[in-house]
Amino acid sequence: MRIADTDILILPGLGGSGPGHWQVRWAEKMSTAAIVEQADWDDPDPEDWVDTIVQAVELATRPVVLIAHSLACIALVQAAARLPEGKVRGALLVSPPDVELNPDVPEEAKCFGPVSRDPLPFPSLLVISSSDPFCSLERAADYAGAWGSDFHQAGDAGHINVASGHGPWPEGLMMFTRLMQRL
């Protein structure tokens, strides 16, 4: 599947993706990409986040590919059953937090639990770092298994955000390109 033939919807996590974040950089480079804006990035309401994702997919005019980071992965999984059938062709899920068991997850994110264990109705790739402070490799592998996602360990990369040194994140772009080729 070609990027030009899809609507790429980018879903930032808690706090949004600020300047220099790989999601913002990718949105600037991909002509069919758009960042889905949430009403409140810092004090999220799970229902609002899910509704916003569902509405963004419904309003898309072409097949949709989703790129979610952090808390947006959990919101996307919660929204999956409500998405128009067949419209989402795939998703890249980067650094989903363990909002149920990890004590280091910000309190504002814990209201997104319990996390759905239902398989996603579209192909997906879950990328996690061995040093992510918000999710263990074991828990991420468990998520991937439940959701039917391919699993990629990104090595010692923190939360794969600006704070962990990931501005452009070319390795992630290569993974996304391979996902697009599969679709």
Solvent accessible surface area in square Angstrom, and as a share of the most:
residue,aa,sasa,rsa
1,M,64,0.29
2,R,158,0.58
3,I,57,0.29
4,A,54,0.42
5,D,68,0.35
6,T,0,0.00
7,D,16,0.08
8,I,0,0.00
9,L,16,0.08
10,I,0,0.00
11,L,4,0.02
12,P,4,0.02
13,G,3,0.03
14,L,51,0.25
15,G,43,0.41
16,G,21,0.20
17,S,18,0.11
18,G,38,0.37
19,P,130,0.82
20,G,24,0.23
21,H,10,0.05
22,W,0,0.00
23,Q,0,0.00
24,V,27,0.15
25,R,86,0.31
26,W,4,0.01
27,A,20,0.16
28,E,134,0.60
29,K,154,0.65
30,M,16,0.07
31,S,110,0.71
32,T,20,0.12
33,A,18,0.14
34,A,52,0.40
35,I,47,0.24
36,V,13,0.08
37,E,114,0.51
38,Q,16,0.07
39,A,98,0.76
40,D,63,0.33
41,W,49,0.17
42,D,98,0.51
43,D,97,0.50
44,P,7,0.04
45,D,64,0.33
46,P,35,0.22
47,E,133,0.59
48,D,71,0.37
49,W,3,0.01
50,V,14,0.08
51,D,66,0.34
52,T,33,0.19
53,I,1,0.01
54,V,8,0.05
55,Q,104,0.46
56,A,21,0.16
57,V,0,0.00
58,E,94,0.42
59,L,129,0.64
60,A,15,0.11
61,T,124,0.72
62,R,91,0.33
63,P,36,0.23
64,V,0,0.00
65,V,0,0.00
66,L,0,0.00
67,I,0,0.00
68,A,0,0.00
69,H,9,0.04
70,S,12,0.08
71,L,1,0.01
72,A,1,0.01
73,C,0,0.00
74,I,0,0.00
75,A,0,0.00
76,L,0,0.00
77,V,5,0.03
78,Q,52,0.23
79,A,0,0.00
80,A,7,0.06
81,A,98,0.76
82,R,124,0.45
83,L,17,0.08
84,P,45,0.28
85,E,179,0.80
86,G,54,0.52
87,K,45,0.19
88,V,10,0.06
89,R,100,0.36
90,G,0,0.00
91,A,0,0.00
92,L,0,0.00
93,L,0,0.00
94,V,0,0.00
95,S,0,0.00
96,P,0,0.00
97,P,6,0.04
98,D,7,0.04
99,V,5,0.03
100,E,73,0.33
101,L,125,0.62
102,N,26,0.13
103,P,113,0.71
104,D,94,0.49
105,V,5,0.03
106,P,48,0.30
107,E,132,0.59
108,E,77,0.35
109,A,3,0.02
110,K,68,0.29
111,C,69,0.41
112,F,3,0.01
113,G,26,0.25
114,P,114,0.72
115,V,6,0.04
116,S,30,0.19
117,R,110,0.40
118,D,95,0.49
119,P,99,0.62
120,L,17,0.08
121,P,98,0.62
122,F,17,0.07
123,P,56,0.35
124,S,1,0.01
125,L,22,0.11
126,L,0,0.00
127,V,0,0.00
128,I,0,0.00
129,S,0,0.00
130,S,54,0.35
131,S,49,0.32
132,D,12,0.06
133,P,65,0.41
134,F,47,0.19
135,C,2,0.01
136,S,53,0.34
137,L,48,0.24
138,E,130,0.58
139,R,42,0.15
140,A,0,0.00
141,A,46,0.35
142,D,58,0.30
143,Y,0,0.00
144,A,4,0.03
145,G,61,0.59
146,A,22,0.17
147,W,2,0.01
148,G,58,0.56
149,S,13,0.08
150,D,67,0.35
151,F,83,0.34
152,H,67,0.30
153,Q,90,0.40
154,A,30,0.23
155,G,29,0.28
156,D,124,0.64
157,A,11,0.09
158,G,16,0.16
159,H,15,0.07
160,I,0,0.00
161,N,32,0.17
162,V,75,0.43
163,A,100,0.77
164,S,40,0.26
165,G,66,0.63
166,H,29,0.13
167,G,13,0.13
168,P,71,0.44
169,W,8,0.03
170,P,77,0.48
171,E,99,0.44
172,G,0,0.00
173,L,61,0.30
174,M,115,0.51
175,M,10,0.04
176,F,0,0.00
177,T,61,0.36
178,R,125,0.46
179,L,3,0.01
180,M,6,0.03
181,Q,133,0.59
182,R,135,0.49
183,L,49,0.24
